[in-house]
Every structure is written in structure tokens, then in C-alpha cells.
């Protein structure tokens, strides 16, 4: 399934169907409809969070699912699939690929992202690594990640930039043998094209497609800045 799922992702668009905390779309059972629409529009995979949404999305689509569970804690900045318990749950849910935070930040038990990648792989998970820099990408690949997502670039070291990190995409494609999937602020077709030009295996787009609340806020921010 690993090679098959990754092959199906190549040169395609992954759509992240997650409603941000505070969004009117959250917790209303709407993500499966978003996923179904994304597949109908040509998406090659769905990135989904939470066991409830994953279960409903699996019923609605036939394309691969990248699954994760988010849990915030006062004791660690790691939010994306922070516990092995979550990995077991995602395995039970039958997702094709499991996304984990693979940044070199400490989890509750003191382990780093690459340690967790190895632990998740050891229990049978097909792991994709959400990384924030080249160092974490290389470490995750060495620990058994089958692909790296640039998901967390810009979210771990100070203010979040407005533009995606194309330089990281280029660096990872140069230094990593596994597929590099561009994610994080790729909110226009032009930026998606630039990601492929930088060597991305595929590109993941989220709120620009599936959350009108966040997209509207971005437009309003731009209007206010120009006023």
C-alpha cells in the first residue's frame, strides 16, 4: 500500500479537509462532504484529522487518506499525532498514511520527532513526516518516514510568514531520497505551480480550498492593509 499510495500522490493535489478551531465548519460533520467534493474536483488524496472525520471521509472517497490526530498540551508544542496511542488509533481507522510531527522538538516523554517516527514505524505505521526544516527532514527519513511534508515550516520559529517556504522544498528535494510534499500557505494555483517547479512530489492545500472562514479572513486582512 505504501508505494501504491505514494505513486497515486505524485504530481497531484492533496486537499486537507480540516476545519480550524473556531471555524463555523468545525464539529458539524461537514468534512466528508468537503472531501467528496475535492475528489470530484481531481484531488489525489485527502489529509484529514480526527477519528470521527476520518471514518466519515473513508466512506465518502476512494482516494488515499493521510490521517492525523491533533492534541494540544501545556507540556509540549507538538500537536500533530503526539502519542503512540494516536498511531494505534489511526492504524485501526485504516488510513493509508499517518502524519506525525517530526520536528526536532521534545514531546512529553522527551523524545524528538525522528525518535517518534521510528517508534511509529516499529508498530506498523506507514509514516509521513511533518517537518519544519532540512535537519528534521533528513532525520525523519533516516528514521523510516516514507515522505516528508513541509507542513510546519514557519510555524515553529517565530512569526508565521505569509508566503510558503519554497526554499525548503528545494532543499529537501536535493538532500532527501523520499518524496517531498509541499504544504503550508500554498494558497493559490500560482504558488502550487512554483512548488512543483521546486521539485515537489505533490502539493497539499488546505484552508484556501476547504475553509471559507479562514480564506475570507485572509482577504479581509489584505483589504484592510491596502486601505
C-alpha positions as CSV (number, residue, x, y, z in Angstrom):
1,X,0.0,0.0,0.0
2,X,2.9,2.4,0.7
3,X,4.3,2.6,-2.8
4,X,0.8,2.5,-4.3
5,X,-0.4,5.4,-2.2
6,X,2.7,7.5,-2.8
7,X,2.5,6.7,-6.5
8,X,-1.1,7.9,-6.6
9,X,0.0,11.2,-4.9
10,X,2.7,12.0,-7.5
11,X,2.2,15.2,-9.5
12,X,-1.2,15.7,-7.9
13,X,-3.0,17.9,-5.4
14,X,-3.7,16.7,-1.9
15,X,-6.6,18.5,-0.2
16,X,-6.6,19.0,3.5
17,X,-10.1,18.7,4.9
18,X,-9.8,20.1,8.4
19,X,-11.8,22.9,10.0
20,X,-9.6,25.2,12.1
21,X,-10.6,25.7,15.8
22,X,-13.2,28.5,15.9
23,X,-14.3,27.9,12.3
24,X,-18.1,27.6,11.9
25,X,-17.4,24.5,9.9
26,X,-15.8,22.6,12.8
27,X,-17.5,19.7,14.5
28,X,-20.5,19.7,12.2
29,X,-19.7,16.5,10.2
30,X,-19.0,18.5,7.1
31,X,-15.5,17.4,6.2
32,X,-16.7,14.3,4.4
33,X,-18.6,16.5,2.0
34,X,-15.5,18.6,1.5
35,X,-13.5,15.5,0.8
36,X,-16.1,14.2,-1.6
37,X,-16.1,17.5,-3.5
38,X,-12.3,17.6,-3.5
39,X,-12.1,14.1,-5.0
40,X,-14.7,15.0,-7.7
41,X,-12.6,18.1,-8.5
42,X,-9.5,15.9,-9.1
43,X,-7.7,15.7,-5.7
44,X,-5.4,12.7,-5.5
45,X,-5.6,12.3,-1.7
46,X,-7.2,13.8,1.4
47,X,-5.4,14.9,4.5
48,X,-7.8,14.5,7.5
49,X,-7.7,15.0,11.2
50,X,-9.7,13.2,14.0
51,X,-11.2,9.7,14.1
52,X,-14.8,10.9,13.5
53,X,-14.0,12.8,10.4
54,X,-11.6,10.1,9.1
55,X,-14.3,7.5,9.5
56,X,-16.8,9.6,7.5
57,X,-14.3,10.6,4.8
58,X,-13.3,6.9,4.3
59,X,-17.0,6.2,3.4
60,X,-17.1,9.2,1.0
61,X,-13.9,8.8,-1.1
62,X,-11.8,6.2,-2.8
63,X,-8.6,8.1,-2.9
64,X,-5.8,7.7,-0.2
65,X,-6.2,9.3,3.2
66,X,-3.4,10.9,5.1
67,X,-4.6,10.7,8.7
68,X,-3.6,12.5,11.9
69,X,-4.8,13.4,15.3
70,X,-4.2,16.7,17.0
71,X,-3.9,17.2,20.7
72,X,-2.6,20.3,22.4
73,X,-0.7,20.1,25.7
74,X,0.9,22.6,28.0
75,X,3.9,20.3,28.3
76,X,5.0,20.2,24.6
77,X,4.5,22.3,21.5
78,X,3.9,19.1,19.5
79,X,0.3,18.9,18.4
80,X,0.2,16.6,15.3
81,X,-0.2,12.9,16.3
82,X,1.9,13.4,19.5
83,X,1.3,10.0,21.2
84,X,1.8,6.4,20.1
85,X,-1.8,5.8,21.3
86,X,-2.9,8.0,18.4
87,X,-0.8,6.0,16.0
88,X,-2.6,2.8,17.1
89,X,-6.0,4.5,16.7
90,X,-5.1,5.7,13.2
91,X,-3.9,2.2,12.2
92,X,-7.3,0.9,13.5
93,X,-9.1,3.5,11.4
94,X,-7.3,2.2,8.3
95,X,-5.7,5.4,6.9
96,X,-3.2,4.9,4.1
97,X,-0.5,7.2,5.6
98,X,-0.1,8.5,9.1
99,X,1.2,12.1,9.6
100,X,3.3,12.8,12.6
101,X,5.1,15.9,13.9
102,X,8.8,15.1,13.0
103,X,10.3,18.4,14.1
104,X,13.2,18.2,16.5
105,X,11.1,19.4,19.4
106,X,10.6,17.4,22.6
107,X,7.5,15.5,23.2
108,X,6.0,14.9,26.7
109,X,8.4,12.0,27.2
110,X,11.4,13.9,26.0
111,X,11.7,12.1,22.6
112,X,12.3,14.0,19.4
113,X,10.3,13.8,16.2
114,X,12.7,11.4,14.5
115,X,12.5,9.1,17.5
116,X,8.8,9.1,17.3
117,X,8.9,8.3,13.5
118,X,11.0,5.2,14.4
119,X,8.6,4.2,17.1
120,X,5.5,4.6,14.9
121,X,7.2,2.6,12.1
122,X,8.0,-0.2,14.5
123,X,4.4,-0.8,15.3
124,X,3.4,-1.0,11.7
125,X,2.6,2.6,10.7
126,X,3.4,4.0,7.3
127,X,4.7,7.3,8.4
128,X,4.9,10.6,6.6
129,X,6.9,13.3,8.5
130,X,5.6,16.9,9.0
131,X,8.9,18.8,9.2
132,X,9.9,22.4,9.7
133,X,13.5,22.5,8.3
134,X,16.0,20.4,6.4
135,X,17.6,18.9,9.5
136,X,14.3,17.5,10.7
137,X,13.6,16.2,7.2
138,X,16.8,14.3,7.0
139,X,16.4,12.9,10.5
140,X,12.9,11.7,9.7
141,X,14.0,10.0,6.5
142,X,16.7,8.2,8.4
143,X,14.2,7.0,11.0
144,X,11.9,5.5,8.4
145,X,9.5,8.2,7.1
146,X,8.3,7.3,3.6
147,X,7.8,11.0,2.7
148,X,8.2,14.5,4.2
149,X,5.7,17.2,4.2
150,X,6.9,20.8,4.7
151,X,3.8,21.4,6.8
152,X,5.4,23.0,9.8
153,X,7.8,25.4,8.1
154,X,7.3,28.8,9.6
155,X,5.2,27.6,12.5
156,X,7.9,26.7,15.0
157,X,10.4,29.6,15.0
158,X,8.8,33.0,15.4
159,X,6.1,34.8,13.4
160,X,4.4,32.9,10.7
161,X,5.4,34.3,7.2
162,X,2.7,34.9,4.6
163,X,4.4,33.1,1.8
164,X,5.2,29.3,1.6
165,X,8.8,28.1,2.1
166,X,9.8,27.2,-1.5
167,X,13.5,27.2,-0.5
168,X,12.8,24.3,2.0
169,X,11.0,22.4,-0.7
170,X,14.1,22.8,-3.0
171,X,16.5,21.8,-0.2
172,X,14.6,18.7,0.8
173,X,14.3,17.5,-2.8
174,X,18.0,17.9,-3.1
175,X,19.0,16.2,0.1
176,X,16.2,13.6,0.7
177,X,15.6,10.5,-1.3
178,X,12.0,10.2,-0.2
179,X,9.2,12.2,-1.8
180,X,8.8,15.8,-0.7
181,X,5.3,17.1,-0.4
182,X,4.9,20.9,-0.3
183,X,2.4,22.1,2.3
184,X,1.9,25.3,4.2
185,X,0.5,28.6,2.8
186,X,0.3,27.3,-0.8
187,X,-2.9,29.2,-1.2
188,X,-3.0,29.9,-5.0
189,X,-2.6,27.9,-8.2
190,X,0.5,30.0,-9.0
191,X,2.2,29.0,-5.7
192,X,1.3,25.4,-6.3
193,X,3.0,25.5,-9.7
194,X,6.0,27.1,-8.1
195,X,6.2,24.2,-5.6
196,X,6.2,21.7,-8.5
197,X,8.9,23.7,-10.2
198,X,10.9,23.5,-6.9
199,X,10.7,19.7,-7.2
200,X,7.7,18.8,-5.0
201,X,6.3,15.3,-5.5
202,X,2.8,16.7,-4.8
203,X,1.3,19.7,-3.1
204,X,-1.2,19.8,-0.2
205,X,-3.6,22.7,0.0
206,X,-6.0,23.2,2.9
207,X,-7.9,26.3,4.0
208,X,-7.7,28.0,0.7
209,X,-10.0,25.3,-0.7
210,X,-11.9,23.9,2.3
211,X,-12.3,26.7,4.8
212,X,-14.1,29.8,3.6
213,X,-13.9,31.3,7.1
214,X,-10.1,31.4,7.0
215,X,-10.0,32.4,3.4
216,X,-12.3,35.2,3.9
217,X,-10.2,36.5,6.9
218,X,-7.2,36.5,4.6
219,X,-9.0,38.6,2.0
220,X,-10.2,41.0,4.7
221,X,-6.7,41.3,6.1
222,X,-5.4,42.2,2.7
223,X,-8.2,44.8,2.1
224,X,-7.6,46.4,5.5
225,X,-3.8,46.6,4.8
226,X,-4.4,48.3,1.5
227,X,-7.0,50.8,2.8
